[in-house]
Amino acid sequence: MTAPAYVAVDWGTSSFRLWLVDRAGQVLATRRSDEGMLAAAKVGFAGVLQSHLAAAEAPARLPVLICGMAGAKTGWVEAGYVDTPAPLAAVLKQAARVGGEARDIRILPGIAQRDASAPDVMRGEETQLLGALGLAAAGEALVCMPGTHSKWVRVKDGTVAHFSTFMTGELFSVVSRETILSLAVAGADDAEDVASFKAAVKAAYDAPAFAANLLFTARSRQLLFGGTPAAARETLSGTLIGAELAAGLSGAVPKAGITLIASGRLAALYRHAFDALSIAVQPIDADEAVRRGLSMAAAAIWTR
């Protein structure tokens, strides 16, 4: 077994992921938990990190590089933002040092869009962009990053020019659990209904102003014409994603299509969504992208 060179951590709002990495970028150990920023803020960030470092058998002086919500104002140490237009290389230069710790712990900054007409922020996604696109990727890319809060990012020659956040995942959770539509999806199993999903995507993409109306059809169609709870769930999901795509694709689309950075079920859903609209995508695994981004950042910070 090769010796570890550093520890990489993706610390989200509700999730924690840690990788013990060697100099060649190979993962030697992995830790995952639901001790995200919200949980860690209550019990202490240092304690949460140390428990996982001990479990991964990380050497005492091994440096740690963190991205995500641990660097938020309500996180461990505020890491600030790089303002748009934001060269991805600038993210590497502004990592914040965590004081009072024996080991060298750094937290990468996020990216801020200080536009009064379209203010926006990201934390963690900048590291995925770095891993997916590199420091100085030539040309233009339109990147879709699904999640609880999906990001659509326009990158030109390695610089984040503009981005938008869509609360698609959070809205789906609320609508499917806290509204009358919860009755339509009650008892839905894990079976996919791709046809219902794609139809909902296309309907919302074609008429995003009717999204609130289209959501209700998940219940009215079920009451009047029948249908499974799974079909209703896919209608809700497809409607919200279709409305998101209508906005995300409202500008020019690069000839190469959309760069889709996603993992698991979200990756499959968004690929179905783009397929429904006959739009080409270049898929990149989100976990791989963030690990690669952290590796690039670690190399830049500790070898310069």
C-alpha positions as CSV (number, residue, x, y, z in Angstrom):
1,M,0.0,0.0,0.0
2,T,1.4,3.4,-1.0
3,A,1.7,6.2,1.6
4,P,-1.2,8.8,1.7
5,A,-0.3,12.3,0.6
6,Y,-3.4,14.2,1.7
7,V,-7.0,14.0,2.8
8,A,-9.8,15.3,0.5
9,V,-13.2,16.2,2.0
10,D,-16.4,17.2,0.3
11,W,-18.5,18.7,3.2
12,G,-22.0,19.5,2.1
13,T,-25.1,20.8,3.9
14,S,-26.3,17.4,4.8
15,S,-23.5,15.0,3.8
16,F,-19.8,14.4,4.5
17,R,-17.4,12.5,2.2
18,L,-13.7,11.9,2.9
19,W,-11.0,10.3,0.8
20,L,-7.5,9.3,1.8
21,V,-5.4,9.9,-1.3
22,D,-1.8,9.1,-2.4
23,R,0.5,11.2,-4.6
24,A,-0.8,9.5,-7.7
25,G,-4.4,10.5,-6.9
26,Q,-5.4,6.9,-5.9
27,V,-8.0,6.6,-3.2
28,L,-6.7,4.5,-0.3
29,A,-9.7,4.9,2.1
30,T,-13.2,6.4,2.0
31,R,-15.5,7.6,4.6
32,R,-19.1,8.8,4.2
33,S,-21.8,10.0,6.6
34,D,-24.7,12.3,7.0
35,E,-22.7,14.7,9.3
36,G,-23.0,17.6,6.9
37,M,-22.6,21.3,7.9
38,L,-26.0,21.3,9.7
39,A,-25.1,18.4,12.0
40,A,-21.4,19.3,12.4
41,A,-22.3,22.9,13.4
42,K,-24.0,21.4,16.5
43,V,-21.4,19.0,17.6
44,G,-18.2,20.6,16.3
45,F,-16.5,20.4,12.9
46,A,-13.1,19.5,14.3
47,G,-14.5,16.6,16.2
48,V,-16.4,15.2,13.2
49,L,-13.4,15.5,11.0
50,Q,-11.1,13.9,13.6
51,S,-13.4,10.9,14.1
52,H,-13.3,10.1,10.4
53,L,-9.5,10.7,10.1
54,A,-9.0,8.2,12.9
55,A,-11.3,5.7,11.3
56,A,-9.4,6.1,8.0
57,E,-6.1,5.7,9.9
58,A,-4.8,9.1,8.5
59,P,-1.3,10.0,9.8
60,A,-1.3,12.8,12.4
61,R,0.4,15.4,10.2
62,L,-1.4,14.6,6.9
63,P,-2.8,17.8,5.4
64,V,-6.6,18.1,4.7
65,L,-8.3,20.0,1.8
66,I,-12.0,20.7,2.1
67,C,-14.6,22.0,-0.3
68,G,-18.3,22.8,0.2
69,M,-20.4,24.2,3.0
70,A,-17.7,23.9,5.7
71,G,-16.5,27.1,4.2
72,A,-19.8,28.9,4.5
73,K,-20.5,31.8,6.9
74,T,-22.3,29.3,9.1
75,G,-19.7,26.6,8.6
76,W,-16.3,25.9,10.2
77,V,-14.2,28.8,8.8
78,E,-15.6,31.2,6.3
79,A,-13.6,30.7,3.1
80,G,-15.2,33.6,1.1
81,Y,-15.9,33.7,-2.6
82,V,-14.2,34.3,-5.9
83,D,-16.3,36.8,-7.9
84,T,-17.5,36.2,-11.4
85,P,-16.1,36.3,-14.0
86,A,-14.1,33.7,-11.9
87,P,-11.1,31.9,-13.3
88,L,-11.1,28.4,-11.8
89,A,-7.4,28.8,-11.2
90,A,-8.3,31.6,-8.7
91,V,-10.2,29.2,-6.5
92,L,-6.9,27.4,-5.8
93,K,-5.2,30.6,-4.7
94,Q,-7.8,31.6,-2.1
95,A,-8.1,28.6,0.2
96,A,-8.7,29.6,3.8
97,R,-6.5,28.1,6.6
98,V,-8.2,26.6,9.6
99,G,-6.5,28.0,12.7
100,G,-5.7,26.3,16.0
101,E,-5.2,22.8,14.4
102,A,-2.0,20.8,14.5
103,R,-2.4,19.6,10.9
104,D,-2.6,21.9,7.8
105,I,-6.4,22.2,7.0
106,R,-7.5,24.3,4.1
107,I,-11.0,25.1,2.8
108,L,-11.6,26.2,-0.8
109,P,-13.7,29.3,-1.5
110,G,-17.0,29.3,-3.4
111,I,-17.9,31.5,-6.3
112,A,-20.2,34.6,-6.0
113,Q,-22.2,36.3,-8.7
114,R,-22.5,39.9,-7.4
115,D,-25.1,40.9,-10.0
116,A,-28.0,42.8,-8.4
117,S,-30.4,41.4,-11.1
118,A,-29.2,37.8,-10.7
119,P,-27.3,37.3,-7.4
120,D,-26.1,33.8,-6.9
121,V,-23.5,31.7,-5.0
122,M,-22.0,28.2,-5.1
123,R,-19.9,26.1,-2.8
124,G,-18.6,22.8,-3.7
125,E,-19.7,23.0,-7.4
126,E,-16.6,25.0,-8.2
127,T,-14.5,22.0,-7.3
128,Q,-16.6,19.7,-9.5
129,L,-16.1,22.2,-12.4
130,L,-12.4,22.2,-11.8
131,G,-12.3,18.4,-11.9
132,A,-14.5,18.1,-14.9
133,L,-13.2,20.9,-17.1
134,G,-9.6,21.5,-15.9
135,L,-7.9,24.9,-15.2
136,A,-7.8,26.3,-18.7
137,A,-10.2,24.4,-20.9
138,A,-10.5,26.2,-24.2
139,G,-13.8,27.2,-25.6
140,E,-17.3,27.4,-24.1
141,A,-19.2,24.9,-22.0
142,L,-22.7,24.9,-20.6
143,V,-22.7,22.7,-17.5
144,C,-25.7,21.3,-15.8
145,M,-25.2,20.1,-12.2
146,P,-28.3,18.5,-10.8
147,G,-29.0,18.4,-7.1
148,T,-31.2,19.7,-4.3
149,H,-30.2,23.1,-5.7
150,S,-29.2,22.5,-9.3
151,K,-26.6,24.7,-11.0
152,W,-26.4,25.8,-14.6
153,V,-23.0,27.3,-15.3
154,R,-21.5,28.9,-18.4
155,V,-17.7,28.5,-18.6
156,K,-15.5,30.2,-21.2
157,D,-11.8,29.4,-21.4
158,G,-11.6,28.1,-17.9
159,T,-13.5,31.1,-16.4
160,V,-17.0,30.9,-14.8
161,A,-18.8,33.6,-16.6
162,H,-22.4,33.2,-15.3
163,F,-24.4,30.7,-13.4
164,S,-28.0,30.1,-12.1
165,T,-29.3,28.1,-9.2
166,F,-32.7,26.2,-9.4
167,M,-34.3,24.8,-6.3
168,T,-35.6,21.8,-8.3
169,G,-34.7,19.0,-5.9
170,E,-36.0,20.9,-2.8
171,L,-39.2,21.8,-4.5
172,F,-39.8,18.2,-5.5
173,S,-39.4,17.2,-1.9
174,V,-41.8,19.8,-0.6
175,V,-44.4,19.3,-3.3
176,S,-44.4,15.5,-3.1
177,R,-44.6,15.5,0.7
178,E,-46.3,18.7,1.9
179,T,-49.1,19.4,-0.6
180,I,-52.3,17.8,-1.8
181,L,-50.1,16.0,-4.5
182,S,-48.7,13.8,-1.7
183,L,-51.9,11.8,-2.0
184,A,-51.1,11.1,-5.7
185,V,-47.7,9.7,-5.0
186,A,-48.5,7.9,-1.8
187,G,-47.2,4.3,-2.0
188,A,-45.1,4.8,-5.0
189,D,-42.5,2.1,-5.4
190,D,-39.0,2.3,-6.9
191,A,-40.2,1.4,-10.4
192,E,-39.4,3.9,-13.1
193,D,-42.0,5.2,-15.5
194,V,-39.8,6.8,-18.1
195,A,-42.6,7.5,-20.5
196,S,-44.5,9.6,-17.9
197,F,-41.3,11.3,-16.9
198,K,-40.3,12.3,-20.5
199,A,-43.9,13.4,-21.3
200,A,-43.8,15.7,-18.3
201,V,-40.4,17.1,-19.1
202,K,-41.5,17.9,-22.7
203,A,-44.8,19.5,-21.5
204,A,-43.0,21.8,-19.0
205,Y,-40.2,22.6,-21.3
206,D,-42.7,23.7,-24.0
207,A,-44.8,25.7,-21.6
208,P,-42.8,26.5,-18.4
209,A,-45.3,29.3,-17.5
210,F,-47.9,26.5,-16.9
211,A,-45.6,24.5,-14.5
212,A,-47.9,25.0,-11.5
213,N,-50.9,23.8,-13.6
214,L,-48.9,20.8,-15.0
215,L,-48.0,19.8,-11.5
216,F,-51.6,19.4,-10.5
217,T,-52.3,17.1,-13.4
218,A,-50.4,14.4,-11.5
219,R,-53.5,14.3,-9.3
220,S,-56.3,15.2,-11.7
221,R,-55.1,12.7,-14.3
222,Q,-54.9,10.0,-11.7
223,L,-58.4,10.7,-10.4
224,L,-60.0,10.9,-13.8
225,F,-58.1,8.3,-15.9
226,G,-56.2,6.2,-13.3
227,G,-52.5,5.7,-13.1
228,T,-50.0,4.5,-10.6
229,P,-48.4,6.5,-7.8
230,A,-45.0,6.0,-9.6
231,A,-46.4,7.7,-12.7
232,A,-47.6,10.6,-10.6
233,R,-44.2,10.9,-9.0
234,E,-42.5,10.9,-12.3
235,T,-44.9,13.6,-13.5
236,L,-44.0,15.8,-10.6
237,S,-40.3,15.2,-11.2
238,G,-40.5,15.6,-14.9
239,T,-42.5,18.9,-14.6
240,L,-40.0,20.5,-12.3
241,I,-37.0,19.3,-14.3
242,G,-38.6,20.4,-17.6
243,A,-39.2,23.9,-16.2
244,E,-35.6,24.0,-15.1
245,L,-34.4,23.0,-18.5
246,A,-36.5,25.6,-20.2
247,A,-34.6,28.2,-18.3
248,G,-31.2,26.6,-18.4
249,L,-31.4,26.1,-22.2
250,S,-32.8,29.5,-23.0
251,G,-29.4,30.8,-24.2
252,A,-27.0,29.5,-26.8
253,V,-26.1,25.9,-26.5
254,P,-22.5,24.9,-27.4
255,K,-22.1,22.6,-30.4
256,A,-20.7,19.9,-28.1
257,G,-24.0,19.9,-26.2
258,I,-24.4,20.0,-22.4
259,T,-21.8,18.9,-19.9
260,L,-23.8,16.9,-17.3
261,I,-22.1,16.5,-13.9
262,A,-24.2,14.1,-11.9
263,S,-24.3,10.7,-10.1
264,G,-26.8,8.0,-9.3
265,R,-30.5,8.4,-9.9
266,L,-30.1,12.1,-10.7
267,A,-27.7,11.3,-13.6
268,A,-30.2,8.9,-15.0
269,L,-33.2,11.3,-14.7
270,Y,-31.4,14.2,-16.3
271,R,-30.1,12.0,-19.2
272,H,-33.8,10.9,-19.8
273,A,-34.8,14.6,-19.7
274,F,-32.2,15.7,-22.2
275,D,-33.1,12.7,-24.4
276,A,-36.7,13.7,-24.3
277,L,-35.6,17.0,-25.9
278,S,-33.1,15.4,-28.3
279,I,-30.2,17.3,-26.7
280,A,-26.8,15.8,-26.6
281,V,-25.0,15.5,-23.3
282,Q,-21.5,14.7,-22.1
283,P,-21.9,12.9,-18.8
284,I,-19.3,13.2,-16.0
285,D,-19.6,11.4,-12.7
286,A,-20.0,14.0,-9.9
287,D,-18.0,12.0,-7.3
288,E,-15.2,11.5,-9.7
289,A,-15.3,15.2,-10.7
290,V,-15.0,16.5,-7.1
291,R,-12.2,14.1,-6.2
292,R,-10.3,15.1,-9.3
293,G,-10.9,18.8,-8.5
294,L,-9.6,18.3,-4.9
295,S,-6.6,16.5,-6.2
296,M,-5.7,19.4,-8.6
297,A,-6.2,21.9,-5.8
298,A,-4.1,19.9,-3.4
299,A,-1.3,19.6,-5.9
300,A,-1.4,23.4,-6.5
301,I,-1.5,24.3,-2.8
302,W,1.1,22.0,-1.4
303,T,3.7,21.8,-4.2
304,R,3.9,25.5,-5.1
